[in-house]
Amino acid sequence: MNPPTANAAPVAAAPDCSDDLQDLYWPPVHPFRSLDPALVRFLAAPPPAQAAHLARLRADPEAHGRFLHDHLATLYAHSFGYRDGPAAHAPDDDLEIALYAARTRLEHEFLTYGCAPAPVPAPRDQEAAADHLEALAADNPGASHPLFRFLATDATREQIEYFLRCELIRNEIVDDEVALLVVGLQGQQKAVAAANLWDECGRGRLENFHTYWLRRQLGSPAGWEALASYRRDHPWFAKPTSNLFAALLLRPARVQAAYGCFLVFESWVEPHFTLLLEGMTRVGIHDDDMRVYYTAHTRIDPRHSRELCDGLRAQRPRLTPPEVRAALYGAHLAVDTGVRQYDRIRRHLETMGPRSVHAPRPQDH
């Protein structure tokens, strides 16, 4: 296999990198203040009490999902080292031991009781596994989820702007996620993950960092502050795909599952963002700062998903049968979790108001 190609996709002109957006902390989060009291109680409980609490929550899927995903998001802020996580600025051994134990238990709960992936096939080798992943990426219920047709043809501007906030938060740390994906891979898989990371980091240019394109959506320090404040109301059901990827990335035994998961997520970008852009145009969101992230990724990510398939196919040293199965398991987890998340987001959007007329507003966003 040839080395992955460099990102040659053209992007829209960016503001001068000396602008205020580069001076703002990323991701847009306020410094850590305190843990949620419910998480404090969970951390203090002995393991049998933690297990019993989670078992009780399973009777109420809404409460169970909220507890898992809100608290996993807090724990991952610590694991990734962001300033809104506990112990972000000074080590605290006792607290961090408790945080890791709680994260492990909540991840187990999520993967055991919050996911129901389709049965994973048993391919004869990694080449057959790559063929399966290529076919799965092209045809799965997440790729063609009706949420995105709804955004393209029927959603109001308010609904689309709400979804854009959710999507910004979902993508805001993708460079760090891909950096973690590189760790533990070998050979061609490491090469394609590293090439993806180089693209995420703008091929060395700050104004082309993919997260900088997200900064441009915020537009100003006031926009940064508005998003940071909005997080208090960010719904738990917009978090599962991010939490799934983190749960796979942060455990050494799940590195191949993380690879398969990422392959599916990358394959969704072009069909999803194409429809999202149609909806943005329909409701009058024409500003390039709002669109550049989505426009660029409709060109970039199809290549990345192909490279991830090819990397698995050409991997040396060859993967063991358990590693091959893990990659397929991660891909099927991604489909299951994404479909559940998109189902719930669509139901939420449809509660926000009537469907839009098709005439856009006269002004840009």
Secondary structure as UniProt FT lines:
FT   TURN            17..18
FT   HELIX           20..23
FT   HELIX           37..44
FT   HELIX           47..57
FT   TURN            58..59
FT   HELIX           61..80
FT   TURN            83..84
FT   TURN            86..87
FT   HELIX           93..113
FT   HELIX           126..138
FT   TURN            141..144
FT   HELIX           146..153
FT   HELIX           157..171
FT   TURN            172..173
FT   HELIX           174..182
FT   TURN            183..184
FT   HELIX           187..200
FT   HELIX           202..204
FT   HELIX           206..208
FT   HELIX           210..218
FT   HELIX           221..230
FT   HELIX           231..233
FT   HELIX           236..238
FT   HELIX           240..249
FT   HELIX           252..254
FT   HELIX           255..282
FT   TURN            283..284
FT   HELIX           288..313
FT   HELIX           321..350
//
